[in-house]
């Protein structure tokens, strides 16, 4: 749409999601970065709250369904006899893996599983 004011809620970017996203970015700007902030309970609290605000913004943008379904994609791939291997990821069948001896696990990165569902 030509104006943000006429964007429909729950269908991509919209004014409600914009409010949550902007506040999340402000909170991250204040609490992210230096080592001193890493162990400061106030900044830890703000980072946790920013993560929750981001989730509310995502929910209002209509991306919650593909994100929720992405877990099913990852589970189905790991249970199937899949040969899928994401580039740059180490699975438990690798000789350099630190995973305990167990059956081979397939790792489907979150972004890929969301994209498949979307």
N, C-alpha and C positions, 0 to 999 in steps of 0.2 A: 504493500500500500504506500501511497504517497506520503502519508503522515503516520508517525508512530502511534498517534492517538486513535487511529482507526484499525490498528492491527487486532485481529481476533485473539482472545485469550485462549490458552491451551493448544495453540497451533503455531509452534515455532516462537520466535522472539516476539515479545509483547510488553506492554508497559509494566505489568506486574512483575514479570521476570527481570526487566531492566532495573527496577528498584532493588530487588534482592541481589542482583549481580553487582550493581554499583556499591552497595553497602559491603558486600563481601570483599570487593577489591580494596575499599578503604581500610577495612579491618586487616587485610593481609599486608597492606603497605605499612601499617603501624606495628605489626607484630612479627614480621618475617625478616630474616636476614642475619643479624649478628649472633655470635655464640652466646653473648650475655643473655639474650632473649630466650635462648633455647631452654634454659632451666628455670626461667621466671614464671611462676604459677599464673600471674596475670596474663602474660602473653600466651601461655599454653591454653588458658581458658578462652582467650580471644580467637585463637586458631581453631579450637573445637567449635566455637560458636559460628565462625566464618564457614566452616565445613557444613554445618547445619543450614546456614543461610543459603549456601550454594545449592544444597539439595532441594530446598524449598523453591528456589528459582528454577531449577531443572524441572521439578514437578509441574510448575506452572507453565513451562514451555512445551509440555507435551512429549518430553523425551523419556518419561518414566517407563512407558510400556516396552520400548526396545531395550532399555537397560535391564529391566526385570527379566525379560525373556532371554537376555544374553547368558544368564546363568544356566538355563536349560541347554543352550547351544554348547557351552563349555562342558557340561556334564555328559551330554550325548556323545560328543567327540571323544571324551576320555573313556567312556564305557565301550565304544565301538572299537573295532580293530582298525583304528585310523592310522594312517601313515603320515598324517599332517604334522609338520614341524615348522613352527614360526621361526623365521630367520633371526638369529641373535639370542635365542632362548635355549637353555640347556634342560633337557628332559632327564628323568631319572634313569634312563638307560645309557646315558653318556658315561664315559670313563672318567670324566672330570666332575661328575655330580657328587654332591655330598649327601644325597638322599639315601636313606637306609635301603638295604636290599628288599625290593618289592617289585610287583609287576610294573611294567613300563607305564608311565603316565604321559598323557598328551596335554600340553599346555596351549590353550587358545587364549591369546591376549584379549583383555577386556574390550579394547577398541575394535578388534576384528570381529568378536562375537556380537557386539552392538551393531556394527555395520552390516553384518549378515542379516540380522533381524530387521533393521530399518529398511 
